[in-house]
Amino acid sequence: MKIFNISLCLSVLCLLLSAVSQAQTGCDLPYEDKVSFNPITTGVEFEPETDGGGSEPIDEADIDRIIYWIHGLSGDPSAWARASSATSILGAPDYPARKVFSLNPTYTEFDLQNAGWNLHQSFVTMGDVADEAIGNPSPTRNFAIAHSQGGLVTRAVDKIYADYNMESERRIGGIVTFGTAHQGAMILNNYDDILDYADDICTELSAGPVTEYIDNSFLLRSLVSNNTLEAVVDQVCGFFSQTILPVALSDYQATITQDYEVGAADLAELNSHVSQIPNVAFYGIEQEPILWRTIQYLGIDNPNDYDPFEANEDSEIISRVEENRLKYLDKFIHYTNRVNYLETDLGMPCSAFQWIFTPGFCLIYDTEYWRKVALAEAWERGYRWWNNANTDYKAMIGAIDSELVPQLYCSCLNQDEGPSDPDWDYDDYVYPISNPGQCPTECETYINQEIQVINHPSDGVVLAESAAGMPGADFVGLLSGSNHMQMRNDKNLKRVLRSLFEGQYGNYFITAPRD
């Protein structure tokens, strides 16, 4: 119990590693709480427009077509394992297998342009052989379903065909993206904030357990002062977050991630190309608390560990997190109560007078008092971290930002019946208004600059407005309740793929069930 959260600290660091990499595999995790705001507004609605743009029906030939299932950053061909096999061979309840030949290519991750060329070569190498085997009359009957970064790389392939007059070399006739940061991923812009966040996890969550561990040992507390202990913890955590973690993240700081930071020139160049083939973009909106629901499939489970389209439960960790948060709160309250007792009943801390006349008493209880103060403060740090973790994480991915906005107020404090009334309420005499006409003529108006907090819906890694912002998309679809990794094998994926193959997102994607 004394160091029960050390593994948790490392596990949350695992979340950060996975979040930056948007990795396709998980880490084993043993264990937010909502934070209060006082903004004018606490959110904005996001409703992307959908375009019922037309697309030509596909060849009705009774033969398979290829679907290329494209992985995200640092992923591998297994990223879509469940969905691809269910679609082409196995099927699933209420989801018939289709006349599809699934291929799972990979690509290099130097930059978007080179990744695009490499992916095209994978289409040629893998797809041409498969086309010949299944008797596919045209490679443009084939299309790509891509997750996250994979959607950008696939779009880069499409742009290459247009830029280099390679339409005759085209190997895909449609693109479907899931959770792709078409307008950039803010988490990539905030790399330094991620390191600071990792440092806070280590220092804030370890403060209570380590301080208590030292305090329970007479020898250790005789040798180690609170200041020394805090300095050691800061050095250890700083070494981890500033030295070890950057090395662990080095593979995920490749040039390709710089290409789709928010505002990146390469991303702007990619977005200057409006595809002329059928395109569909799906975006997820995860429910609160976003951090802990996202961590379920970023840090704990691999969505492909579940049966096809069954990676649906993402609330298990929430109760465990709340249990952990309450442990910190209980410890904080316990030591705070002891501090209050020593202050109220025993008059701690000792005054200089008490130290002169009752040194033995002070030696015992004054020392204990300062020990309990240190313990209460240490556990409070961890408790505050739990309370703010979700909000801080959302700020890193760009899901929360703020701005100063002018707010008009009406003030009637100069009225005699105002402050002279013993029962007067400030809000009755000073209150916000939307226009000057709402303020009585005998009162005054003034403008106050206030912070407006804006919540942007996201899938826990990519903002909805970015994933839905595919230039020239024919259709945009919502995956309500799906987080970034979960969407590769959950019920929403099943629903939209079935709709896709049935033609609800354009005739091009209509694909018959397998006999």
Secondary structure, DSSP 8 states (H G I E B T S, - for coil): -TTTTHHHHHHHHHHHHHHHHT-SS--------------S---------------------SS-EEEEEE--TT--GGGGHHHHHIIIII-BTTB--BSEEEE------S-HHHHHHHHHHHIIIIIHHHHHHHT-S-GGG-EEEEETHHHHHHHHHHHHHHHTT-GGG---S-EEEES--TT--HHHHTHHHHHHHHHHHHHHHHHHHHHHHHHT-HHHHHH--HHHHHHHHHHHHHHIIIIIHHHHTGGGSSHHHHTTSTT-HHHHHHHT---SS-EEEEEEE--SSHHHHHHIIIII--GGGSSTT------HHHHHHHHHHHHHHHHHHHHHHHHHHHHHTT--S--HHHHHH-HHHHHHHHHHHHHHHHHHHHHHHHHHHHHHHHHHHHHHHTSEEEEEEEEEEEE-TTSTTTTTSTT--HHHHEEE-SSGGGS-TTSEEEEEEEEEEEE--BSSSSBHHHHT--TT-SEEEEEET--TTGGGSSHHHHHHHHHHHTTTT-GGG---B--
